[in-house]
Amino acid sequence: MSLASGRAYLAIPGPSVMPEEVLRAMHRAAPNIYEGELIEMTAGLIPDLRAVARTKGRVAIYICNGHGTWEAALANTLAPGARVLVPATGRFGHGWADVAQGRGLSVEMLDFGKRAAFDLARVEAALRADTRHEIGAVLATHVDTSTSVRNDIKGLREVLDATGHPALLMADCIASLACDRFEMDRWGVDVTIAASQKGLMVPPGLGFVWFSDKAAEARRRLGSVPRYWDWTHRADPEMFYQYFGGTAPTHHLYGLRAALDLINAEGIEAIWDRHETLARAIWAACETWGATGPLELNIAERSLRSHAVTALRIGAPHGSALRQWVQDNAGVTLGIGLGMAEPGDPAWHGFFRIGHMGHVNAHMILGALGAIEAGLVALDIPHGTGGLAAAAAEIAAGVSRP
Ligand SMILES: *Cc1c(COP(=O)(O)O)cnc(C)c1O
């Protein structure tokens, strides 16, 4: 017998759960793209997008996924041959570096492995060694979705300032925006990127690049930029089509409007708090289960963990078996381990991730954790008892915090 019928929960770290409000807003006839409602609605998205990233800077919207925003951020700021410094803490740091390489940039990697955050002292040493200031940008992943580590972006700014290094600070917030606290202007970030399908709760297909005056100046100094990626008119259009370099992503925009309405109604600070409390519930359960048996949080230090995704190690073949069990029997789909072992290596089956970003609440998280506990029991995977009770206690404590 399976107990999977009913509403499914896609608990992977993107695409995330889509609110009914978003789906309903998208379920409509094709709108006119030359006049009327869509034009005004699009203009109204801009201040709300700025607010989500906590910036007074400009924002360009692209019809693309997160990989496209990696490309856009670099295309507007750095000429081929320029140098970038990439502190990497998982698969996504390496992904951005790879895109930089593809653009003909010279990449200096600082690899911190799969279980640690940036070591700011090493970043500082690399910046100080660059006495001629050839590094044009530091490409930093705020939350690396593969390892679920959360990096100190504000600390990076402090290191840049302390060394007097003029490099642009770029932050990949694809997994963290509208989940973990992020303050673009206060933290001195020059370029922030995000995509629609994670904390923003909209289907994949929209990419966002916010940029500071300093980054805009870097764009102006570049002779030419591939037209599609050029952010100049997207951020400051004279004609409606220039927002998107062509036809507007009509239905995604309606979905985004609905998502931003939800974000505004709850408030970004409350959203950060909700994600934190739900994350604590997950950690409490996993730490309790892991007290005996093979389950282990990939990031040991709580203050370095993402509030939107949790990467776990459980040993092969338990990771894949557990994912399969909860999907088939409980209607919960967990994320695969990403970048922890090569596909084809038996060790690949020893990892999984829980996505808890965006439109998630206490009953969804407690339900997902309950399903995981049932799977641990059903599959006879040794684990400490009381995981669910520990999670419930975190939920109760979170709700009673002022
Ligand atoms: C999801 C993600 C990406 C890639 O986004 P795609 O939409 O899959 O291209 C990049 N960086 C981070 C941190 C992510 O979480």
The ligand as an ORCA input file, in Angstrom:
! r2SCAN-3c Opt
* xyz 0 1
  C      19.736     26.886     -8.709
  C      21.022     27.627     -8.603
  C      21.751     28.018     -9.727
  C      21.395     27.616    -11.120
  O      20.147     28.031    -11.494
  P      19.492     27.414    -12.824
  O      18.176     28.089    -12.868
  O      19.419     25.947    -12.622
  O      20.373     27.787    -13.956
  C      22.896     28.774     -9.538
  N      23.307     29.119     -8.317
  C      22.652     28.741     -7.212
  C      23.176     29.161     -5.878
  C      21.486     27.979     -7.321
  O      20.832     27.602     -6.226
*
